[in-house]
Amino acid sequence: MSIITKNLCKRYGEQIAVNNLNISIKEGEIVGFLGPNGAGKSTTMKMLTGYIPPSKGEGNVCGLDIVDDSLAIRKRLGYLPEHNPLYLDMYVREFLEFAGKMGGVNKPQKRVAEVIDLTGLDQEKHKKIGQLSKGYRQRVGLAQAIIHDPDVLILDEPTGGLDPNQVIEIRELIKKLGKTTLLSTHIMQEVEAVCTRVMIIDKGNLVADSPIEDLANITGEKHHVNVTFGSAISVKELNQLNEVIQVMDKGNHRYKIEVSSAEGRKSISHFALKNNLEVMELSSENVSLEQVFQNLTKHVDRL
């Protein structure tokens, strides 16, 4: 595992920011880390990166302890915090060369050229960071996070301030890098586009940890399939299929079918094929990540 925590906690006086957090992330996984404001996401990331110590519990990154081996971890980890700290009076290339030297990069000028190309900073590389737009400053922050070719990336809101085209480019870059990545964001589409797994934290507690395709099962959301046949079909026959819970006849050979899992669509497709039925439409009503997030984290006191 690249990242492991065991009963990781952070307290500020009587306030519990992170409560007995147990997570594990495999090498090469890109995991979305979600939660409402104040849920404990940034606090968790700061503990993993060695910026703040835990109150109790254990954390391990690349086989190294987050307390005892904090400096060694930083050499193998790239971190982009939510509030991207940059030296505004430094030029882009100058800052990245400085970051590269601090990270122990051999031939930093060559590596700087590579990350400038990767992050789309070529047109801005001769400017002072203070002259850049928020979106380009974010790119500089991402460039410094990867300058030393780390094994693990921890990214807190990496696409904040980017326009839609830039967002897509950065998403593709994150996937292309192929690093173990813990990605915090409030943009659900970003998680669905980049991540294969989601962890949701609320009030310091982990409330979900699941592959994206299995999220509906966490909150008991219903799966539905819409199907239109070319001719009439017996509702009774459809009700007898595996995975089918309930069939609603919408008229004109159209049916809305509640199924027990995502496999229900396959059962309906196989039934149509076996009985030589013409299928005009076959589509799933997928439960969105946003729905799951709201169901797990909504509270009366936030209304």
N, C-alpha and C positions, 0 to 999 in steps of 0.2 A: 504494500500500500504506500502511496505517496504522502497522504495526509491521514492521520488518525488522531482522534481525541477520545479521552475517557473521563467522563464526569467533569468536564471542563466548566469552571465557574468564574464569574467576575462579579464582585460586589463593590458598590460605592456606598459605604455606610450601610444603611438599612435597605437600600435599593439593590435588587438583583438584576443585573444587566444580562447575564448569561447564566443559565441554570442547568447544571449537569448535562452538558452537551456531549453526545456520543455520535461521532460521524467517522466514516472511512471513505476515502477516495482512491481509486485504483490509478495506476500509472496510465497516462494518456486520456483519462476521462475529462470531459468538460461538463461541469456540474453547475447548474443555476442555483444561486443562493438567494432566496426570496423572503420578504417579510415586510410588514408595515414600517413606517418611520418609527424609530425607537425600539425596534424589536430585538436588537442585539447583533445585527449583521456586521456592522463596522467594528464593533467591539471584538467580535470573534476573529475577524481578519487581523486586527491589530495584535491580538494575542498570538496568532499563528506566525505572524511576521516578526515577533519579538519587540514590537513597539511598546506594548504594555504587558506586565506580568499577570498571569492568572491568579485569582484568589485561592483556588485549589483545583485539583484535578490534573490531568496530564494531556500533553499535546506532542505530536511527533510529525515532523516533516522530513521526508527522504531519509528516514531512519534516525533522525537527530532530534533530541529533546528541545522543546521550544524555550526552556529556561536555561538548562545547562549548556546547550550548544547554539545559543542565539546567533552569535557571529558567524558560525559555520553555516547555519541555515540561510543567512542573508546572501551568501555567495552562490547558493543554488536556487534562489527564489527571486522572482521578479514581482514587484508590488506597485500597483497604481492606486493610490488612495483616492477617496471621494473628493477631497479638496486637494487638487493636484499642486504640490509645492514646486515652484520653479524659480530660478534666478532670472528675473525679468530683464536685467541689464546685460545678460550674456547673450551672445549670438547662438543660434540653434546648433550649428556645427560645434562651436566652442563648448557649449553645455554638454553635448553628447560625448565629446572627447573627454571632458572632465568626468562624466559619469562612467565612461568606459574604463578610465584609469583607476577610479575608485573601486570598480568592480573587478579589477585585476585582468583586464582584457589585454591580450597580446596584440600588437599592431592595431591600436584603437582607431586610427584613421581609416583603415580598411573596413573595420567593423562598422564604424559610423556611416560610411558610404552605403553599406548594405542595409542598415536599419532605416536610413533616410529614404532609400528606395522602397523598402517594404511598407513604410507608413505613409508614403505619399507626401514627403516633405521637401522634395527636390526644389520646388519653386520658392520655398521659404527659407532654405538653409542658410542664406547670407543675411537674414534679418535678425534683429534683436527679438527675443521672446516676448518682450513687452509690446512689440508692434503687431503681434499676431492676434487673430481672432480667437475666441474661446475654443472653437473647433480645432484649430491648428495647435493651440496650446495643449489640448487633450492628446493630439497625435504625438507631440513632443514627450508628454508624460508616458505614453505607451512605448515610445522608442527607448526611453531610458529604462523602462521596466524589462525590455528584452535585450538590451545592449550587451549583456554578459552571457547571453544564451543560457538562461536558467532552465532548470528541470521542471519547476513549478511556477505557475503564474497565479497571482491573486489580484483580481481586478474589481475595483469598486466603482460602479457606474462608468465603464470605459467609453461609452458613446455619448456621454452628456455633452450637449452643446454642438453636436455634429448635425449637418443637414442629412436628409434621407439618403442621398447618394453616398456620402461619407460613412454613414452608419453601415450600409451594405458592405462597403469596402473593408471596414474594420472587422465586421463579422466574419468575412471570408478570410481575413488575415489570421484571426484567432483560430479558426478551423485549420488553416494551412500550417500554422506553427506546430500543431500536433502535441502541444504540451499538456501536462496535467494542469487543469485550470479550474479555479473556483471563481465564479462570475456572479457578482451581485448587481442587480438592476431592477428597476421598476417597470421596465418595458417587457411585457409578456411575450410579444412577438419575437423579441430578441432571444429570449430563452428557448422558445419553440424552434427558432431558426438555427441555433448554435448548439444547444445542449441536448444530451441524451437522457439526462437525469435531473431531477429537481429536489431540492431540500427547502422546506418552508419553516421559518422560525417565527414565533410569536410570543411576545413578552418573555423573551429569553429561553423559551422551550422549543425544542424541535417537534413540530406537529405533523410533518410529512417528509418522507424520503422515498422516492419512487421513480422508476423510469417514466418518462412522459406519457407513453402509451397506456400506462396502468393507472393514471391519476384519477380517472372516474371512479375506480373501485374504492378509493380512500374515503370519499364522502358519500358513497352509495348513490352516486348519480346514475340515472337511467340511460341505457343505450337504446337508440332508436334507428331503425332502417326504413327508408322510404323506397317502395318498389312499385312500378307500374308494369303490368303484364299486357300482352297484346290481346288477350281474351280473358273471359271470366275464369276464376279459380275458386275452389272451395276454401272458405275460411277455416273450416274444420281441419283440412289437410295441412294448412300452414301452421295451425296451432299445435300439431303433433310433431313438428320439427324440433330437433335438438336446439337448445339455446333460446327458443321462442317462448316468451312469457305471455304476450297478449297481442292480438291482431285487431287493428281498427280499420274497417272498410270505409274508405273515403269516397267511394263511387267511381264509375268509369274505369274499373279495373285497377284503381290506385289503393295502396295499403300502407298504413303506418304501423310498423311492427316493433314492439318492445322486445329486446333480446337481453339475455343475461350477461353477455360480454361482447367484445369486438368480434369474436368468432361467429356470431350470429349471422353476419352478412355472408360468410362462406356457406353456411348451412342453406340459406335461401338461394344462393347462386347454384349450389349443387342440386337442389330440388328442381330448379328451373331447367337445368341441363338434363337431368335424368328424365324429366317429363316432356322434353322438347317444347318448352314454353318460350314464347318470344318475350324478351325483357326490354321494355322501352326505357326504363329508368331503374337504377339501383344505386342508392347513395346512403351514406351514414350521416347521422346528426351527431357530430363529435362534441363531446364535452370540452369546453375551452379551459385553458389553464387559468384564465381570469375568473371563471366561475368557481373552480376549485379553490383558488386563492381567497376569494371573498368568503366562501363558506367556512373556510378554516380559520380566518382571521377577523371576521367582522364581530364587533362588540357594540352593545348598546351605548356604552360610555363614549364611543367615537362618533355617534350620530350627531 
